[in-house]
Amino acid sequence: MIFGPRIELKSPAELVRMHRAGLVTRAALDAARAAVVPGATTAEVDAAAERAIADAGATSNFKGYQGFPAVLCISVNEEIVHGIPGKRVLERGDLVSIDGGAIVEGFHGDSAFTMVVGGDDAGTEADRALSRATEGAMWAGIAAFATGTKVSDIGDAIDDYVTETAPALGLVEEFTGHGIGTAMHMAPEVLNYRAKSNGPKIRPGMCLAIEPMLTAGSPETVTLADDWTVVTADGSRASHWEHSVARHADGVWVLTAEDGGAAGLAPYGIVPVPPAGS
């Protein structure tokens, strides 16, 4: 018999530590969001997040990961994911996806969001719609994690959401969500699309990073010469949203959301419940 990778199930005490890591991750991304202004460099945005992580007494889980040089992935316009911060100056109307995480007491948080430089009014309606659709797909996946029985229910829900609400957008399949806990990337793989495999069962103590990526055109991707930055093959713009989420005996809790996911899950009639002791 062939067994897949072991899925780490957290105890109630470990879920509390996951929640702490999630809150530090949220604080780092909030600092990055505040630093995203016209004229700022992506390195300056990265430095703001790094300060927030250090102020919390935590550690970045991105910096040094397989040689990655920064605490954030900052992906601009046609860049989908894994953009390296540096000298690039952000311009009003740029569409920016920011992905980062932190380690607290040996446990990891991981989250991402997309925003328009200069505020929503500085962007095009197409860019706003792209980001809204990606965020909506993420919440559809989180709701499926809250109510479903199999990990594959998440990919089904994301795929259905995009097909029904934004069929003209490209759903990227090369990059997936993942388990998270004592490492940033763990089993199980969390697909963002419908597949034949049912995948493992959802069980209490399971923590997943759910992270769809959409493009305004083709979903085909190209990795640049730096071996990190992934861009759309056709030059269309891209969006990336992600939360780390825990399923536990009493319900679901979005570890990297300040409200535990209450606002995002409300349309689904789901009320998140914090892990005991949080």
C-alpha positions, 0 to 999 in steps of 0.5 A, a space after each residue: 500500500 502507498 501512503 501519501 505525506 502525513 498531514 499535520 493535525 494541530 492540538 488546541 494548544 498548537 492552534 493557539 500558536 498558529 493564531 499568534 503567527 497569523 496575527 503577526 502575519 496580518 500586522 506585517 501585511 498591514 504595515 506593507 499595505 500602508 507603505 504602498 504609495 506612489 513613489 515608494 520602492 518595493 524594497 521600502 515596502 518590504 522593509 516596513 513588513 520586516 520591521 513589523 515582524 521584528 517588533 513582534 519578536 517573530 521571524 520571517 518565514 520567507 526570507 532565506 526560504 530556498 534562497 529567497 532574499 526578502 520577507 515579502 513577495 511583491 508582484 506588480 501588474 503582470 507578475 503573478 507571484 514570487 516577485 522580488 522586492 528591490 529598486 522598482 518604484 511603484 506608480 499610481 494605478 499599479 496593481 500589486 500583490 503582496 505575499 508574506 508570513 511569519 513564524 511564532 513559537 515554531 508555527 507559521 502564518 502565510 497570507 496575501 492580498 492585492 491592492 491598487 497603488 494610490 487607492 481603488 480610484 487610481 486603478 481601472 475597473 478591470 483591475 478592481 474587478 480582477 482583485 474582487 474576483 480573486 478575493 471572492 474565489 478565496 472566500 468561496 474556498 474558505 467556506 468550502 473548507 468550513 463546510 466540506 468533507 474533502 480537501 478537493 471541495 475547496 478547489 471545486 468551490 474556487 473553480 465554480 466561483 470563477 466559472 460562474 462570476 468571472 468566466 473571462 478571467 484566467 484561473 492559474 493552475 500551476 500554483 496551489 495552496 498548501 498545508 501549513 503549521 510547523 513548516 510553511 509548505 506542508 501536505 496536503 496540496 490544495 488545488 484551486 480548480 476542480 480535479 478528479 481526485 477527491 483528496 484527503 478528508 478534512 479533519 479537526 486540527 487541519 490548517 491550510 493556506 488557501 490562495 487562488 490566483 487569477 489573471 485578466 487574460 490567459 492563465 499560462 505563466 512564465 518564470 523569469 530569469 531570476 528563477 522566482 518571479 512568475 508572470 503572465 505569458 500574455 502580459 495581462 495583469 494578475 491578482 493573488 489573495 491568500 489566508 491561513 485557515 484552521 478547521 477545529 472541533 468547534 468550527 473554522 477560524 481564519 488565522 490571518 484575518 483580524 476578525 477571524 473571517 467573519 466578514 468574508 464568511 458572512 455571505 455564506 452564513 458561516 460564523 467563525 469560531 476562534 480556537 479554544 484559548 485564543 
